Amino acid sequence: MDQTNAGSNIPTGIRVVVVEDEIIVARDIEMKLKKLGYNVLDIAASGEEAIQKAGDLLPDLMLMDITLEGDMDGIEAAGQIDALYNIPIVYLTAHTDLDTLSRARTTEPYGYIIKPFAIRDLLVTISMALYKHRMEARNKVINTILKVFLKPITLKEKLEQSLGLITSIPRLFLQTKGAIFLVEDDPAVLVLKASLGTPDCEKITPGKCLCGMAMSTKEIVFAEKIDKRHELNQDALPHGHYCVPILAANKLLGVICAYVREGHKRDVADEEVLTSFADIIANVLSYSSQ
């Protein structure tokens, strides 16, 4: 692989904090990360500083040296960061002794990088760590959504709570924005039933805007940024969309509209979790109509 282009397939905007007490080593890691296309937010030199920066910056991932000067080492800092902020940690270490690795394992890190390392080691380990963290979060969210739909609350409340859970998945959505439209009396019109932080858009018709395209094609419609298909766009903030049809036996019941960060690349894993959400809604609607 051409290392100068190593970051070409990295999703834009991944934010990393480096925790390393040797400044020369830290700057070298920072340089490698930037070469790969990552956004290095800051460098922390101690465990205490790492915890503070985790809370202040809320990075997508932290590279944590196990051995740090001071009263708190990287393992203790990682444990606190995981408990407080659920930020994935990848350890950096020059130590491979069993005692150190055993202690580190108790914090359930998302990977290890042994010093010295090549730029490819960073790329592979960070990519796998982010993927693992994202999938764990998604599985947890889907399980929680299933519990929400068992609550003795209104359908609107169930949809809004579930939408909030879906939009909380790491690395996917822009803030907590989204909407759910359902078919009512007229099968040619979708009516807004739940929304979070979105501009008013009460009804959708076939082929109109992205949601209307998902409605007419019964297929997922994706946009990584605002484009000419956004006919009803009322939000000037840069963003993209997944518009996912809610189907039961190929019958359209509604559409989920989820906001994504501008530049977000279409991802099969994203579509799987959104389709799972749509299937849950479809099953609930089908059951309630019986």
C-alpha positions in Angstrom: 0.0 0.0 0.0 1.2 3.5 -0.8 1.6 5.1 2.6 1.2 8.6 1.2 -2.3 7.7 0.2 -3.1 5.4 3.2 -5.9 7.7 4.4 -7.8 7.7 1.2 -10.3 5.2 2.4 -10.6 6.5 6.0 -14.0 8.0 6.9 -13.6 11.8 7.2 -13.6 13.5 10.6 -12.5 10.6 12.8 -11.3 12.4 16.0 -8.4 10.9 18.0 -6.6 11.9 21.2 -3.1 10.6 21.8 -1.9 9.8 25.3 1.9 9.6 25.4 4.3 11.2 27.9 7.3 11.3 25.6 6.7 14.3 23.4 8.9 13.2 20.5 7.1 9.9 20.3 3.7 11.7 20.7 4.5 14.0 17.8 5.6 11.1 15.6 2.3 9.3 16.3 0.4 12.5 15.6 2.2 12.9 12.2 1.4 9.3 11.3 -2.2 9.7 12.2 -2.6 12.9 10.2 -0.9 11.1 7.2 -3.6 8.5 7.5 -6.3 11.2 7.4 -7.3 11.2 11.1 -8.1 14.4 13.0 -5.7 14.6 16.1 -7.6 16.7 18.6 -4.8 16.9 21.2 -2.0 15.1 23.1 -2.2 14.2 26.8 0.9 13.4 28.8 -0.6 11.8 31.9 -3.5 9.7 33.0 -5.2 12.5 34.7 -4.9 14.8 31.7 -6.2 12.0 29.5 -9.4 11.7 31.5 -9.9 15.5 31.4 -9.4 15.6 27.6 -11.7 12.6 27.1 -14.5 14.5 28.8 -13.8 17.9 27.2 -13.2 16.7 23.6 -15.2 13.4 23.5 -13.0 11.9 20.7 -14.0 8.9 18.6 -10.9 7.0 19.9 -8.0 7.4 22.2 -4.5 5.9 21.7 -3.2 5.3 25.2 0.4 4.5 26.2 0.2 2.1 29.1 3.3 3.4 30.9 2.8 7.1 31.9 4.6 9.3 34.4 2.7 10.2 37.5 0.4 8.4 39.9 -2.0 7.0 37.3 -0.9 4.8 34.4 -2.7 4.3 31.1 -4.5 1.2 32.3 -6.2 3.0 35.2 -7.0 6.0 33.0 -8.5 3.8 30.3 -10.7 2.1 32.9 -12.1 5.4 34.1 -12.6 6.8 30.6 -14.5 3.7 29.5 -16.8 3.9 32.6 -17.4 7.7 32.2 -17.5 8.2 28.4 -17.6 4.8 26.6 -14.7 5.9 24.3 -12.8 3.1 22.6 -9.2 2.8 23.8 -6.3 1.3 21.8 -3.2 0.7 24.0 0.3 1.6 22.9 3.0 -0.3 24.7 6.6 -1.4 24.6 5.8 -4.0 27.2 4.6 -7.5 26.3 5.0 -9.1 29.8 2.1 -11.2 30.9 1.3 -9.2 34.1 1.0 -6.0 32.2 -1.2 -7.5 29.4 -3.3 -9.2 32.0 -4.0 -5.9 33.8 -4.7 -4.2 30.5 -7.2 -6.9 29.5 -9.4 -6.2 32.4 -10.3 -2.8 30.9 -11.5 -4.6 27.7 -9.5 -2.4 25.2 -10.3 -2.4 21.5 -6.7 -3.2 20.5 -3.0 -3.2 21.2 -0.1 -1.6 19.2 3.3 -2.8 20.2 6.1 -0.2 19.9 7.9 0.3 17.6 5.2 0.1 15.0 4.6 0.9 11.3 2.0 3.3 9.9 0.0 0.3 8.7 -0.3 -1.0 12.2 -2.1 2.2 13.2 -4.4 2.0 10.2 -5.4 -1.7 10.7 -5.8 -1.5 14.5 -7.7 1.7 14.6 -10.0 0.7 11.8 -10.9 -2.6 13.6 -11.3 -0.8 16.9 -13.8 1.7 15.5 -15.7 -1.0 13.7 -15.9 -3.2 16.8 -17.1 -0.3 19.0 -19.7 0.8 16.5 -21.1 -2.7 16.1 -21.3 -3.2 19.8 -23.1 0.1 20.2 -25.6 -0.8 17.5 -26.4 -4.2 18.9 -27.0 -2.6 22.3 -29.3 0.0 20.7 -31.4 -2.5 18.8 -31.9 -4.6 21.9 -32.9 -1.5 23.8 -35.3 -0.5 21.1 -37.0 -3.9 21.3 -37.6 -3.2 25.0 -39.0 0.3 24.3 -41.6 -1.2 22.0 -42.8 -3.4 24.9 -43.5 -0.4 27.1 -47.1 0.6 27.9 -46.7 4.0 26.1 -48.2 5.5 22.9 -46.8 4.6 19.5 -45.6 8.2 19.1 -43.6 7.9 22.3 -42.1 4.6 21.3 -41.1 6.0 17.9 -39.5 9.1 19.4 -37.6 7.2 22.1 -36.4 4.7 19.5 -35.3 7.5 17.1 -33.3 9.0 19.9 -31.5 5.7 20.5 -30.8 5.2 16.8 -29.3 8.6 16.5 -27.0 8.1 19.4 -24.9 5.4 17.7 -21.3 6.5 17.6 -19.7 7.8 14.3 -22.9 7.7 12.3 -25.4 10.5 12.9 -25.2 14.2 13.0 -26.5 15.3 16.5 -29.8 13.7 17.3 -31.7 14.4 14.1 -34.2 12.3 12.3 -37.9 11.7 11.5 -40.3 8.8 11.0 -43.2 9.1 8.5 -46.1 6.6 8.3 -48.9 5.9 6.0 -52.4 6.9 7.4 -55.6 6.9 5.4 -54.1 7.8 2.0 -51.4 5.3 0.9 -50.0 8.0 -1.4 -49.1 10.3 1.5 -46.7 9.8 4.4 -47.4 11.7 7.5 -44.8 12.8 10.1 -45.3 10.8 13.3 -42.0 11.3 15.2 -39.1 13.8 14.8 -36.0 14.9 16.7 -34.5 18.2 15.9 -35.7 18.4 12.3 -37.4 21.2 10.4 -41.1 21.0 10.0 -42.0 18.6 7.1 -45.5 17.3 7.8 -46.2 15.2 4.7 -44.3 13.3 2.0 -45.5 12.3 -1.4 -44.0 9.8 -3.8 -40.8 10.9 -5.6 -40.6 14.2 -3.8 -37.3 14.8 -2.0 -35.2 11.9 -0.7 -37.9 10.5 1.5 -40.3 10.5 -1.4 -37.8 8.7 -3.5 -37.5 6.0 -0.8 -41.3 5.9 -0.7 -41.7 5.4 -4.5 -38.8 2.9 -5.0 -39.2 1.0 -1.7 -35.4 1.1 -1.5 -32.9 2.9 0.7 -31.9 6.3 -0.6 -28.6 7.8 0.5 -27.0 11.2 0.2 -23.7 12.2 1.7 -24.4 15.9 1.4 -27.2 18.3 0.4 -27.8 18.0 -3.3 -30.4 18.7 -5.9 -32.6 15.8 -4.7 -33.2 17.8 -1.5 -36.2 19.5 -2.8 -37.8 20.1 0.6 -34.5 21.0 2.4 -35.2 23.5 5.1 -32.0 23.0 7.1 -29.0 25.0 6.2 -26.6 23.0 8.4 -24.5 20.7 6.2 -25.7 17.1 6.4 -26.6 14.0 4.5 -29.3 11.4 4.8 -30.3 7.8 4.9 -34.0 7.4 4.0 -35.1 3.9 4.7 -38.5 2.4 3.7 -40.6 0.6 6.4 -42.0 -2.5 4.6 -44.2 -5.4 5.5 -44.5 -8.1 2.8 -43.3 -5.4 0.3 -46.1 -3.1 1.4 -44.9 0.4 2.3 -45.8 1.4 5.8 -43.5 4.4 6.1 -40.0 5.9 5.9 -37.3 6.6 8.4 -35.2 9.7 7.6 -31.9 9.8 9.5 -29.4 12.6 9.3 -25.7 11.9 8.8 -22.6 14.0 8.9 -21.7 15.7 5.6 -19.2 13.5 3.8 -20.3 10.3 5.5 -19.8 7.4 3.2 -22.5 4.9 2.5 -22.0 1.8 4.7 -23.7 -1.6 4.5 -23.4 -1.9 8.3 -25.3 1.4 8.7 -28.0 0.2 6.4 -28.3 -3.1 8.3 -29.0 -1.4 11.6 -31.5 1.0 10.1 -33.3 -1.8 8.3 -33.5 -3.7 11.6 -35.1 -0.6 13.1 -37.5 -0.4 10.2 -38.4 -4.1 10.5 -39.2 -3.6 14.2 -41.6 -0.8 13.4 -43.1 -2.8 10.6 -43.8 -5.8 12.9 -45.3 -3.6 15.5 -47.6 -1.8 13.0 -48.6 -5.1 11.4 -49.4 -6.7 14.8 -51.4 -3.7 16.0 -53.5 -3.7 12.8 -54.6 -7.3 13.2 
